[in-house]
């Protein structure tokens, strides 16, 4: 029923003027557009990292975006995997295990004491589940490759079972093998009922993962693609079509597709 829906009514913030979205369990919604048209701000506006106006309705209730902080966003079931892993997503000097458990440490406190053996066992389970290499919970996260760092970040959030997972450029700076693994992780997550929102300039990624994609121009939704229309080429054409006063040729489109 409607209680299952997450409803977003963004009335402004960053470079966005407005965005209304409804997401049901298992929906994967993409937002994209030409660079700097505002879509890049969406995950941060919805997680309380950047100031925003509007409301978000989740199973826990309705919340005003202007009062949202990352702590509150966490507590109502939101998760964020930012594009800038190094400065926002994780702490490179801390161990893999510490990064993994950062959001869930309360689970491992028994009678006021942190049960480090439990933390370690749980970290080992997640590392093997998400094929993180090397599977060493004590290694500083900053020493892992970009793809393995990203898998640790995803594991950290998936472990919390978020109502809505917000991702910005989830496979940026990740090698081909890890990219494929991240796609599979996200597909399994959606199949298990998690709602996912992906802000990405990678049209192949969006075509593969999303059930619909909103093309943003000048801070507002210009058009939405879904189902059969959701191809990499259609997304690229739609983004190009939002450029003011632009008529483009077949060559432009092909150049745009191969230019990635």
Buried (B, 14 or more C-beta within 10 A) or exposed (E): EEEEBBBBBBBBBBBBBBBEBBBEBBBBBBBBBBEEBBBBBBBBBBBBBBEBBBBBBBEEEEBEBBEBEEEEBBEBBBBBBBBEBBEEBBBBEBBBBBBBBEBEEEBBEEEEEEBEEBBBEBBBEBBEEBBBEEBBBEBBBBBBBBBBBBBBBBBBBBBBEBBBBBBBBBBBBBEEEBBBBBBEBBBEBBEEEBBBBBBBBBBBBBBBBBBBBBBBBBBBBBBBBEEEBBBBBBBBBBBBBBEEEEEEEEEBBEEBBEEE
